[in-house]
Amino acid sequence: MHIGKVSGTVVATFKDKVFEGKKLLIVDRLTPEGEPTGHYWIAVDDVQAGVGDTVLVIDEGNSARQVVGMDPAPIRAVVVGIVDEIDIAA
């Protein structure tokens, strides 16, 4: 599981039927300190996240498919939580 920040959405006219009715988000991967890593995911939104939200992302195909209840499916990453606060002990 990773931490990321939603930076946008993806609109696809033609897509696999698995994605019908599902929002696709662009999520920038963050370090634990909240800094962008330069990597991103296109992830299925399972929690109604929006642009600017800090989120938890599962980035593993089998787990992602279990979360959305579809197997087989062309899904690798799913947003599974919205982060309220990150507290790193010094």
N, C-alpha and C positions, 0 to 999 in steps of 0.2 A: 504494500500500500504506500502511496506517495502523497505529498502535499502539492497543490497547484493553485493557480489563480486563473479564473475564467476570463479570457480576453476577447472572445467573440463566439459567433455561431456559424454553422455551416448549413447552407441551403442547397439541397440536391433535387433537381427535377426528376431524375431517374435514379432509383436506388433499389436495393434488395428489399423485398416485401417485409423482411424482419424489422426494417427501420421505419416502416409506416407508423405514423403517430408518435414517433420518438424524436426528441430534440437532440441534435448533435452540437457539441460545444468544442471550441478550441480552448485547451487548458495548457497554460505555460507551467512547466515543472519548476518548483521552488526548492531551495535549500531549507533546512530546518530554521535558519535565521530569516527566511522570507525573501531571499535574493533569487532572481531568475537564473536558471541554469543554461538557457539557450536551447533547451529541448521542449517539445510540446507533444500533446496528444490530441487526437480528435476522439472524443469520448461520448458515449451515450449518457444522457442525463437521466438519472433515476430518482433525483431528489428535488427537482424544480429549482436548480441553481440558476444564477444569472450572471451577466457580465460584471466583473469586479469582485465576485465572491471568491473567498479562499475555500478550497474544497479538498476532500479525500478522494483519490482515484485508485481503483484496482486496475493494474496494468498486467493482467495475465489472462489469456483467452478463456481457459476453462472456468476459472472463478467468475469472470465477467459474464459468461453465458449462464452460469448458475444464478447470478444475481437477477438477471432479466428473465430467467425462466425459459430460455430458448437454446436448444441444443439439437442439431448443429446450427450454428449461426456465424456469420462473418463479423464477430464482435471481439475486440481485444481489450478495450479500456471502457470503464464505466465510472461515472461520478456517483459515489455512494454516501457522501456526507458533506455537510457544510460546516466549516470550522468556525467556531466562535472566538477562540483564543488559543495562542500557542505560548507555552511557558517553558523556557529552557533554563534548567538549574545551572548556576555558574559553578 
